[in-house]
């Protein structure tokens, strides 16, 4: 109740009941007493939880929208969201408001309920939320709604549209903007106590001919306060279990992360033991991803670390590149290279004898043409292995910044040495293919015989067509070979030998590279890695002794996790107390 000179508006939320004018409120008023008895303990608990940023864990703020049907304004809002003021509870800790209070009151007055934009924003953005409560104010001088009281009717309609069962709707009887004679009485005059003011209020609602007809469940601040306290208890009981679950999950995660931190080292012996444990972990991780293909534990979603599959893809790519290179095309310069070499290899000797050096000369040219492909494969192979090894290695020493430089140097040196050795090996096998034309593979003779079986058809079609298709070779040109008829027999024989033997050379290179790859990776993991790491770290400047100094990052993380775990455990106890209190109030 109040006078028409000093306007007061009741603000009610699911969390608190407040007056916008708090000056002079005594400690025994219904609002303050309800707040102190039931809400203040919750706010104290929430203030403790705020240190852990509990809101980010899913604490939902409760909203109550207050429809003031009697309010008028000519101001047209540009932004409906900024159109509604947000107020906070005033208490003894602050002079004006508490902006960090998680139980913020959102007061929304439909100052122009006829405006469709505002109406739409209310019903579609705010009121559909399950945590939003709706309250509308009925002027005391109009206890019976009339058809011309459009704003109040609109407020009721909007409330019913979003809260069909009335579970989230509160009705509040307040004073009128204009005081009809004989309805309103001044209270709190002079030193009048709250008890005396409440007595006058109760007497007015009991004796007035119209006010006495209003349902007593919506009359008076104490009744409204009690309803809101019950809503508060229900709200807490509904939302806090989910918060407890999230805090338990966060606590479990922090404990696991804390246990994963390396323990502080106090002696060189402990440092050496930790170093060997790191090396053992690196070797085991590399065995999983490089040798056994067990990437599910550590790298389930990182395809780059699925090394067995990636290495097979690289070998298959190497094989395809050998097959697609120009030197592997059997129709390229058909018989012309052979005729050229036969012309230059003429000598005084028996006819129809094929000199061996001609075959090796042509073979050497073809091998030289593909020699860059194995080199590029080795570069690509060890570039990938380097990425994998360094990724695994640095992940195991991430908590020991003192070892990171030495470990990185050891890994890079190891890969560089192995790449250099592999490059030498590749050059050797390429040179071997140039020097000797040998194979024990019976497929060579079979393939050669099938190709030579088409010689008669070739000689027959030579002067009939400009091209023909030779099985296992392809479509070949017949025009140019006609110019050297005396060498065609030997040239055809040479080309068919090269076609049959070249497939053997290709497969031999691919098989050799695949076997060498496996051997190199096996030696890297099981032999060379540990030796290189120990030699680098145990060197005079290897920083083994510096392992006794915990890195600032790890120390900071350890302290942060310890503090977080401690606070989360306290938080569980606080939430348990709040839930017990909420259960008692329900």
N, C-alpha and C positions, 0 to 999 in steps of 0.2 A: 504494500500500500504506500502511497505517497501523495504529494501535492502536485497540482498542475504547474507549479513554478519550477519544481525540481524533478525532472523526468528521470525515472529509473526503469531499466529494462532487465528482465530476468533472463539469464543465459543458462541453459541446461544442456549438459552433455552426458554421454555414457560414463564419463570419468569423474566429473566434478560438477558442482552447482555453484555458480559464482554470480555476483552482481557487478555490473560494469562500474558502479560507483561504490568502492569499498571503504571510503573514508568513514571512520567512526564505527565500523562494525565491531561489536563486542564479542568476547570469547564464548558467549552462551547463545548466540543467534543460531537458528536451525542450520543455516548453511555452514557456519564455521564449526559448530560442534560435530555435524556429520562429516565434514572434511577432516577434522582432527582425529575423529574416532576411527574412520574407515579408509579415508583416502591418503592421509598423511603417511601412514606406515608403508603404503604401496609406493608413494612417491620417494620415500627414503630408500626403499629397496631398489627402485628403478634408477635412482641417482647412483647407486653403487654399480648397477649393471651397465650404466652408460660408459663407465671406464673401459668396458670390453666391447663397446660399439655393438650392443645387443640389437639395436634397430637394424643393423646390417644383416643380422642373422634371421630376420623375418618377423620382428615384433610389429604388429599392425596397430597403427594409431586408429582410435575410434572417433568418428565424426558424428555430430548431431546438427541437423539443419533446422533453423528456427524461422518459421514463417511468420513474419509480423504483418498481418493483413492490413493493419490500420496505418502503416507507415507510408508516406508519400515522398516522392522525390522527382525532380525534373532532370536529374543527371542521367545521361545515356552512357552506359559503360562501353568502352572500346574493347576490353577483354573481359569476358564473363568471369574468368577465374580470378582476376584481380578485383572484380566488382564486389566480392564478398570479403568482409574484414576477417582477420584472424586475431583472436585475442588470447592472452595467456593468463593463468592464475596469478594473482598478486599474493605474496606471502611475506613473512618477516625477513626473508633473506634478500629480497630485492625491493627496490622502491617502486618500479613501474611494472615490469613483467619479467618472466624467466624464459628467454628465447630458446634455451637448450632443453627445456622440459619436454620429454617425450610424450607427455599427456597434454599436448597442445589442444586448446579449444578451437574448433573451426565454427565461427558464427556466420551463418548465411541468412540474410534477411531478403525476402523476395520483395524488394521495394517497388517493383513494377511487374507483378505477376501476369499482367495481361500481355507482356512482351514475349513473343514466341521464342526469341533467341534465348532469353534467360530461362524460360520454362523448359526448353529443350535441353539446355546445359544442365539444369538440375536433374531432370528425370533420366537422362541418358549417360551422364558422366559421374554424378555423385550418388544419387539416391538408389541406383541399382546395386551398389556395393552392400554386401551383407553386414559390414561393420558400421554402416551409416544409419543413424537414427533420425527420425523425423519428429519435430515438435512444431505445433502451430498454436498461436496465441489468440485467444478469444477475449475481446474487450468485455469487461465486467458489466458495462451498461447495455450489452446486447446478449443476454443469456440465451435468447431464442434467435436463431439465425433466420434471416429473411432473404427473400429472393433477390433483393437489391444489394445485399451484402456480398457482392461478387468476389472481392479478394479473398475473403475467408472461405467461401465455398470453393474457390479455385484451389486454395491451399489444402483443403480437405480432400478434394478430388485427386490432386497430385499425390497426396500421401497414400490414398487408397490404391492408386495405380501401381505403386511400387511396393506396398506393404499390405497385401490383401487380407492377411490374418490379424493385422494390428499389433504384431509382435514388436515392431520397431517404431511405434508411433506413441507420442506423449502429447496430451492436451494440457495447456497451461492457461489458467484464468488470471489475467492481469488487470491493471487499471486501464481506463480509457484515455485517449489523447486529450479529449475534452471532458471536463468533469461536470456531469449533470448534477443539478442541485439535489442534495439529500442522499447522494450515493457515496461519495468519497469523503473520508475524514483524514485530517492531518494526524500523523503520529510522529513519535520521536521528537516531540516538542520539548525544548529545554533539556533537562536531565532525565527525561523519561527513559526507563529501562526497556530492554527488549521484551522482557516478560509482559510489561504493561502494554507495549505496542502489539504484541501477539494476542493479548487478551482483547483489545479493542477490535482487532481484525476478526477474531473468531466470533465476537459478539455481533459484528456487522453482518457476517455471512449467515448467522443464525436467525437474526431478527428481521432483516430486510425482506420485503415481500417477494422480490424477484431473485435476489442472491441466494435465499434459502432454498430455492428450487434446484440449485446446481448440485450435481453429484458430489458428495463429500470426498470421493476418491481423487478429485482433481482440484480441490480447494486448499489453498495454503501452502506456504513454502515447506513446512515439515513433511507434508505428504509427498510433495514432489521430490524432496531430497531423499526420502526413504526409497521411492521408486528408482531413482537414479542410482542409489547405492546398490540395489538389487541387480540393476542392469550391469553395473560395474563388476559385481561379483561373477555374474554369468559370462561377461566378456572375458574376464581373466581366466576363468575355468575353461573357456573354449580355446583361447589362444596360447596359453602358457605351455601346455603339453608339447606342442610343435616346437616351441622355443627350446624346451628342455631337450628334446631329441636332437635338435641342431647343435646345441651346446655340447651334448655328449659326443656327437660325431666329431666336432671340432677338437674336443679334448682328446679323443682317441687318436685323431690324426696328429696332433701336436706331440703326444707321447711317443708315437711311432717315429716321428721325425726327430725327436730328441734322442731316442735310442740309436738312431742311425748316425748321429754325430760321432766323430772320432774322440776317443777318450784322451784326456790330457796326458802327455808324456813327461816323465820325470827323470829319466836316465837314458844313457846311450844304448844300453841293452834293450830298453823298451822301444827306443827309436828304431833299432835294428830289427826287432821283432815286428814292429809296425810296417817297416819297409818290406820285409819278406812277405807279410800278409798282403800288402798292396800288390807286390809282384805276382803272388799266387792268384789273387783275384783277377788281375789283368790277363794272366795266362788262361785261366779257366773261362773268362768271358770270350777271349779270342778263340779258344777251342770250340766253344758253343757256336759262334757265328761263322767262323772260317772253316772249321774242320767238320763239325757235326751238323751244322745247319739248325741249331736249336736257338732260335731267336724269340720264341714266344715269351720267355720269362722277362728279358730285359728290353727288347725292342719289338714289341708286337705290331706296332703301327708304322715303324720307320722302315720303308722298303729298301732304303740305301744300306741298312744293316742286315738285310736278308742275303748274306754273302754267297751262299752256295748257289742260289738262283741267279744272282748277278754275275758270278764267275762263269756259269754255264752259258749265260747269254753272251758274255764277251767272247768265249771260245767259239760259239756258233757264229757270231758276227765275223770273227777272224776267218773262219772257214768260208763263209759266204763271200767275203771280200776277195779271197784267193780265187774263187770260182768266177767272180765277175770281172776280174782284171783283164785287160786286153791280151796278155800273154796266155791266158787260159782259153781264148777263143780259137777253136780248131779250124775255123773257116777263114781266119785272118791271113791275108796274103797267101792264099792256098797254093802250095807247091813253089811259090816264087822264092821264098827264103832258101828252100832246099836246092833249087836250081842254081841260085847265086853261089852257094857254098860248093856245089858240085863243079861249077865252072872254074872256081879258084883252086880246087883240089885236084885238078887233072895232073896225071903223072904217067910215066912210061911203065905200064903194068898190064896184067891181063884184064880184059874187059869184064864187065858185069860184077866186079868185086867192089863192095861198098866200103870205103875207108872209114875206120872207126873214129878218127879224129873229127870227121864232119859231124857226126851225131853229137859228140861232146861239145863241139863249138856252138851248134844250134842250142843245145841244152843249156850251156853257160849263158847265152844271151837271154834265154827265157828266165833263168833263175835270177840273173841280175835285174831283170825287169820287175820281179816281185820282192826283191830283197828289202825294200823299204817297208813292206807290209808287216813282217815279223817284228821289225824294230819299233814301228808305231804301236803294235800290240803290246810289247813289253812296257813301253812308256805309259800306255793307258792302264795296263794291268797294275803296275806298281803305284800309279797315281791313285787308283781306287783303293788298293791295299793300304796306302799311306793314310787316306782319309779314315778308313775303318780303324786302323791301329791307333792313330792319334786321338780319335773320338773316344775309344775305349780307355786308352791310357790316361787322358786328361780327366775323364769322369771319375777314375779311381783315385786321382791325386788332387781332386778339386778342393778338399779340406786342408791340404798341406801346400800352401802357397810356396813354402820354401823349396819344395821338390819340383815344382811345375817347370821351371826353366831347365833343370837337369834332365827331367823325364822327357821333356819335349826335344831336347838336343839328342838324347839317346835314341828316341824313336825315329827322328829324321835321319840321323847317321846310319842307323840300322837299315832303313828302307833304301837309302842312297847306295849303301854298299851292296845290298842284295840286288838292286836294279842294275848296278854296274856289272856284277857277276853274271846276271841273266843276259845282259846285252852281249857280253863276250861269248856266252854259250850259244846264243842265237846266231851270231856271226860264224861260229864254228860249224853249226849244222848247215848253214847256207853254203859255206865253202865246201863242205863234204858233198853236197848235192851237185856242185859244179865239177868236182874232180872225178866222180865215179858214177857210172850208170849201172846200178845193181839193184836187184830185188829178188827175194825168194818167194814172192807172192805168185801163186799159180794163175791168178786172175790176169796177169800181164800177158801171158802166152795165149790164154783163151780170148782175151779182148783183141789182141793183135791178129789172130787168125780170122776172127769175125770181120775185122776191118779189111784185111787183105782179100777176103772172099768177094769183095765188091770191085776188085781191080778190073776184071774183064768188062763189067758193065760201064765202068768209068772210061776205059779205052774205046769202047764201042760208041759211047755218047759224046766223046770229045769233039768230033767234027759235025755232030748232028744238032747239038743244042748249045746255047750260050751258058747254061747253068744246069746243075742237077743236084739232087738231094742224096747224100750219102748217109746211110744209117749210122747213128752214134756220132756223126760229125755235123751234119746240117747241110744247108744249101751252099754250094760252092760255085765259084766262077770258072768257066771252061775256056774263056777267050784267051787270056794271057798265057796259060800253059801250052797252047797250041804252037807257040813260037819256038819251043825247045823239044821237039818230039824225040830226039835221041837221048834225052835225060829224064823223060817222064817216068819210065819204069823205076829207076833208082829214086827219083824224087818222091813218087807215090809211096814207095816202101819206107823212106825216111819219115814222111809225114805220119803214116800209120803207126810206126814205132813210137814217135813222139806223143801222139794222142794217147796211146795205151799206157805209156810210161808216165806221162804228165799227171794223170789221175792218181798214180801211185805216189808221186812226189808230193802232191797236194795233201793227200791223206796222211802221209808220213810227217809232214810239217805240222799239221793240226794235232795229230796224236802226240808228237814230241812236245809241242807247246803245252798241251793239256797235262801231260805227265810231269813236265818240268814245273808247271804252275803248282800242282799239288805238292810236289817235293819242296819247293821253295817256301810255300806257306807253312808246311809242317815243320821245316827247320826253323823258320822265323819264330813260331810260337814255342816250340819245345826246346830249342837249343840256343838260338842267338839272342832272343829278347832278354832273358834273365841276365845273361852275361853282360850285355851292353848296358842295361840299367844299373847293375851293381857297379860296373867299372866307372860309370859317369857319376853316380851319387856318392860312391865311396872315395872318389878322388879328393884331393886336398880342398878343393873349392866346391865339393859336391853338395854341401849344405845338410849333411846328415845331422850334425849337432844342432842345426837351427830348427830341426823338427821338434826340439824341446820347447820352442817358442810357439805358442798357439797363435794362429793367424787372427788379426783383428776381426775379420768377417765371421769366423767360426765362434770366437769369443762373444761377439755381439749377438749372434744367432742363438748361442747357448743361453745367454742371459735373458734374451727376449722370450725364448720358449719356456724357460723356468718360470719367469714371471707370468706368462700367459697361462701355463698349467696351474699355477697356484691360484690365479684369479678365477679361472674356470671352475676349479673345485669349490671355491667360495661361492661362485655364482650358482652352482647346483644347490648348495645349502640355502641360499637366499630364495631361489625359485621354489624350493620345497616348502619354505615357510609361507611364501605368498600363496601357493596352491592350497596349503592347509587352511590359511585364513579365508581364501575364496570359498573353499568347501564348507567352512563353518557358516559363511554368510548366505550361501545358497538356500 
